[in-house]
Amino acid sequence: MKERLKFPTTDYKKFPQKYYFLSVANNIVSIANLNTTKKAILDYGCGQKIFSKLLKNQRIINYDIKPEYSECKSYENTNFDIVIFNHVLMYLYPKEIEELLDKIKKLNPNCELILSLGKQNFISKLAMILSLNFKAHKGTRSSYKEQTQIFLKKTKLIKKKMNIFAMTDIYYSKF
């Protein structure tokens, strides 16, 4: 567990990353109309709790492996209808992603899922260098391709939004 605590946390205030990551977060809100939903939202890997800030009138459950961000010790003891994975699955091994999705499905088979995936392509690597954010991909354990394959195998796609700044794709699915 201590190894996971070293993963980077997105800083939504730091220039120029804030423009990219706020755009991703706003696209997540848009793809699933989260600003009007009455459903409980689990922000898995919440970090600085951007969705609590963007969706002030919604019920957001913030969960993170870093205790200073998390509002609960375990997401398994909460009730949620939607799960957001915003640039977080890359820090899990493929087997861990599969197990996590299976666990969430067992907790709520009617759950909706929103996944943002950083492509970690040439453009994102160049942006990482230009922004002097050299730790951006530190700790990555699964590739974009692995994450996509697992997610699409385990869920049914509702909608997708491709190429936010040519660096991120967003998938909106259900089990």
ZAMI-870755 format. One line per field, with one value per residue (C-alpha): residue number from 1; residue in three letters; x negated, y, z. Coordinates in steps of 0.05 Angstrom, whole numbers, plus 5000, padded with zeros to 4 digits. Layout:
// residues N
n: [NUM	...]
res: [ALA	...]
px: [X	...]
py: [Y	...]
pz: [Z	...]
***
This chain:
// residues 175
n: [1	2	3	4	5	6	7	8	9	10	11	12	13	14	15	16	17	18	19	20	21	22	23	24	25	26	27	28	29	30	31	32	33	34	35	36	37	38	39	40	41	42	43	44	45	46	47	48	49	50	51	52	53	54	55	56	57	58	59	60	61	62	63	64	65	66	67	68	69	70	71	72	73	74	75	76	77	78	79	80	81	82	83	84	85	86	87	88	89	90	91	92	93	94	95	96	97	98	99	100	101	102	103	104	105	106	107	108	109	110	111	112	113	114	115	116	117	118	119	120	121	122	123	124	125	126	127	128	129	130	131	132	133	134	135	136	137	138	139	140	141	142	143	144	145	146	147	148	149	150	151	152	153	154	155	156	157	158	159	160	161	162	163	164	165	166	167	168	169	170	171	172	173	174	175]
res: [MET	LYS	GLU	ARG	LEU	LYS	PHE	PRO	THR	THR	ASP	TYR	LYS	LYS	PHE	PRO	GLN	LYS	TYR	TYR	PHE	LEU	SER	VAL	ALA	ASN	ASN	ILE	VAL	SER	ILE	ALA	ASN	LEU	ASN	THR	THR	LYS	LYS	ALA	ILE	LEU	ASP	TYR	GLY	CYS	GLY	GLN	LYS	ILE	PHE	SER	LYS	LEU	LEU	LYS	ASN	GLN	ARG	ILE	ILE	ASN	TYR	ASP	ILE	LYS	PRO	GLU	TYR	SER	GLU	CYS	LYS	SER	TYR	GLU	ASN	THR	ASN	PHE	ASP	ILE	VAL	ILE	PHE	ASN	HIS	VAL	LEU	MET	TYR	LEU	TYR	PRO	LYS	GLU	ILE	GLU	GLU	LEU	LEU	ASP	LYS	ILE	LYS	LYS	LEU	ASN	PRO	ASN	CYS	GLU	LEU	ILE	LEU	SER	LEU	GLY	LYS	GLN	ASN	PHE	ILE	SER	LYS	LEU	ALA	MET	ILE	LEU	SER	LEU	ASN	PHE	LYS	ALA	HIS	LYS	GLY	THR	ARG	SER	SER	TYR	LYS	GLU	GLN	THR	GLN	ILE	PHE	LEU	LYS	LYS	THR	LYS	LEU	ILE	LYS	LYS	LYS	MET	ASN	ILE	PHE	ALA	MET	THR	ASP	ILE	TYR	TYR	SER	LYS	PHE]
px: [5000	4944	4919	4985	4982	4924	4968	4974	5037	5064	5055	5114	5082	5015	5002	5009	5036	5098	5126	5118	5143	5201	5221	5220	5262	5312	5318	5331	5388	5415	5413	5459	5498	5471	5492	5565	5562	5595	5551	5495	5426	5364	5301	5251	5182	5211	5145	5161	5236	5247	5317	5340	5318	5350	5415	5430	5503	5490	5476	5403	5367	5292	5248	5172	5117	5084	5120	5113	5161	5209	5274	5283	5237	5269	5313	5344	5383	5416	5477	5464	5496	5440	5365	5314	5244	5208	5136	5131	5134	5064	5037	5067	5042	5090	5110	5126	5169	5209	5218	5239	5291	5317	5322	5359	5407	5421	5435	5480	5495	5535	5476	5454	5380	5340	5268	5218	5156	5091	5062	4990	4973	4921	4963	4975	4900	4883	4934	4904	4835	4859	4897	4837	4882	4833	4870	4936	4933	4893	4920	4960	4976	5023	5023	5078	5091	5096	5143	5188	5191	5210	5260	5296	5295	5327	5377	5426	5408	5460	5419	5347	5310	5244	5181	5186	5124	5104	5084	5146	5207	5269	5315	5385	5409	5452	5448]
py: [5000	5049	5042	5068	5130	5156	5164	5236	5276	5324	5396	5435	5501	5492	5525	5499	5431	5464	5479	5408	5374	5423	5410	5335	5343	5388	5337	5282	5325	5338	5267	5240	5304	5300	5372	5351	5280	5259	5198	5188	5194	5158	5195	5137	5167	5235	5271	5345	5331	5369	5340	5364	5433	5429	5395	5431	5409	5336	5278	5262	5208	5222	5161	5159	5114	5176	5186	5262	5264	5207	5217	5143	5085	5040	5055	4986	5013	5068	5071	5099	5099	5128	5117	5166	5140	5204	5187	5135	5064	5072	5064	4994	4930	4900	4844	4897	4936	4873	4857	4928	4929	4861	4886	4949	4908	4863	4924	4956	4919	4979	5026	5075	5086	5144	5132	5183	5152	5189	5164	5174	5187	5232	5294	5280	5265	5330	5368	5335	5362	5431	5438	5413	5360	5302	5258	5259	5186	5160	5095	5076	5001	4992	5020	5059	4997	4950	4997	5006	4932	4913	4970	4954	4879	4889	4944	4967	5032	5088	5144	5164	5229	5224	5267	5320	5360	5296	5266	5237	5196	5191	5131	5130	5059	5014	4941]
pz: [5000	5015	4944	4917	4961	4918	4857	4832	4847	4794	4814	4785	4803	4770	4703	4648	4671	4701	4631	4607	4670	4679	4607	4620	4683	4647	4591	4642	4672	4602	4574	4629	4646	4717	4732	4731	4758	4823	4827	4878	4846	4870	4850	4852	4860	4875	4890	4901	4895	4830	4820	4889	4866	4797	4821	4885	4887	4874	4921	4911	4950	4948	4952	4945	4970	4999	5065	5063	5003	5018	5056	5069	5087	5035	4976	4987	5047	5006	4960	4891	4823	4781	4786	4757	4742	4721	4699	4754	4724	4694	4765	4769	4737	4686	4734	4788	4739	4723	4797	4812	4758	4780	4852	4831	4789	4848	4892	4840	4775	4750	4760	4706	4696	4667	4649	4626	4596	4584	4519	4542	4469	4437	4448	4522	4532	4497	4541	4602	4583	4564	4629	4669	4699	4693	4743	4703	4683	4742	4769	4708	4710	4651	4582	4547	4504	4564	4601	4540	4525	4596	4604	4538	4553	4622	4604	4551	4518	4522	4493	4482	4471	4437	4434	4488	4470	4432	4499	4533	4514	4557	4559	4590	4601	4643	4662]
***
